[in-house]
Amino acid sequence: MNVPGPLNPPVRLLLGPGPSDAHPRVLRAMATPLLGHLDPQFLEIMNAAQEMLRSAYQTKNQVTFPVSATGMAGMETCFVNLVEPGDRVVVCAAGFFGQRMVEVANRAGAQVTVLERPWGEVFDFQQIRETLQKVRPKLLAIVQAETSTGAWQPLEGLGALCHEFETLLLVDAVTALGCIPVALDAWQIDAVYSCSQKGLSCPPGLSPVSFSSRAVEVFSKRKTKVQSWYFDVNLVEHYWDSDRFYHHTGPITMVYALYEGLRLVLEEGLEARWARHRRNHEALKAGLKALGLTYTATEGHQLPQLNAVRVPPGCEDLPVRKRLLTEFGIEIGGGLGEFKGKAWRIGLMGYNSRPDVVLLFLGALEQCLTSQGVKVQAGAGVAAANRTYLG
Ligand SMILES: *Cc1c(COP(=O)(O)O)cnc(C)c1O
């Protein structure tokens, strides 16, 4: 065969719903030579990564480690370990990823009650309380950052509410970790999963999970074996806890990436990192507003790291995204599910939450909108963002 030329992908700015750009320090860490995955030096790196993960998740949970696969594997791990066939589960679904949890819970054999809200809205605790009272489920699952709608679900107090009914709380924090607060212990979250490629500015490939002692007790009392061998936490744990017993070959390079990604998070400081995400979101939002765009998520519940806006009337979705990509090398996301063709999703996650990114994007978007015949005032987006930064 003719051997293809050397790998030479174009340079992109990844402002979609994920993956977002990896931090240059993370990419450098990934070029570090491999260690054996049971090498004592690598075990030290694993320990440190776990310790940093606990800090990022604000938890003392012993069982905290990255599953060797993407965010969906974290979702799968949580459901297959916590649910046995016939268990009652309530899933709060107000978007694409809530619906995914319904599908995964069903496959794990749960009797699923779906609690719904219109896309873009969040759940109020009164509605959840009534459902808990009626259904008395083993588990309630909810998405903190619904990447399909840009809605930010408040969680403070939800764990305590679930525990009143002896229900476990499972949270999807895939788009949350590293961008907005995720306080496992303070909010009494029993199980959580996230990913490496969004707020942590690493490539896709790991899904950090964590389980409370309540959740661990549920694992130990299972009557049936977890149907997935690979995702059985009782088995994987022997690799990640002090035993370091061979389960599967740890993805060394991805663990290096996570290690460096978490170092970046903790060096910056959680509070400072959340504040940075808020500040750049506010500037972007002011700019988008000045360009005539409106958010799909309810005011007051908009994620700073995922800005979902409606495609303006008379404008087509695809040509704008295509021009952003070809002229500027900028990727943003289109709508999912109900929002297909109707929304753009602009991610400012981790490393990409920066003023230079916001200003470049608003300038580029103005050109793309204008080329589609959308009437916008010249420079309005950039000017509004700058007023926010300077104000
Ligand atoms: C991205 C995402 C997932 C899926 O993660 P993958 O890494 O793509 O497998 C799950 N839930 C939410 C809320 C997400 O945004």
The ligand as a Tripos MOL2 file, in Angstrom:
@<TRIPOS>MOLECULE
LIG
   15    15     1     0     0
SMALL
NO_CHARGES

@<TRIPOS>ATOM
      1 C1        -19.9250   14.5760   27.4600 C.3       1 LIG1
      2 C2        -20.9580   14.1120   28.4180 C.ar      1 LIG1
      3 C3        -21.1520   12.7560   28.7270 C.ar      1 LIG1
      4 C4        -20.4360   11.6650   27.9880 C.3       1 LIG1
      5 O1        -19.0900   11.6470   28.1610 O.3       1 LIG1
      6 P1        -18.1310   10.9680   27.0550 P.3       1 LIG1
      7 O2        -16.7810   11.3290   27.5570 O.co2     1 LIG1
      8 O3        -18.4990   11.5640   25.7380 O.co2     1 LIG1
      9 O4        -18.3610    9.5040   27.0720 O.co2     1 LIG1
     10 C5        -22.0570   12.4250   29.7140 C.ar      1 LIG1
     11 N1        -22.7740   13.3630   30.3540 N.ar      1 LIG1
     12 C6        -22.6490   14.6720   30.0740 C.ar      1 LIG1
     13 C7        -23.4660   15.6710   30.8170 C.3       1 LIG1
     14 C8        -21.7490   15.0800   29.0840 C.ar      1 LIG1
     15 O5        -21.6410   16.3830   28.7910 O.3       1 LIG1
@<TRIPOS>BOND
     1     1     2 1
     2     2     3 ar
     3     2    14 ar
     4     3     4 1
     5     3    10 ar
     6     4     5 1
     7     5     6 1
     8     6     7 2
     9     6     8 1
    10     6     9 1
    11    10    11 ar
    12    11    12 ar
    13    12    13 1
    14    12    14 ar
    15    14    15 1
@<TRIPOS>SUBSTRUCTURE
     1 LIG1         1 GROUP 0 **** ****
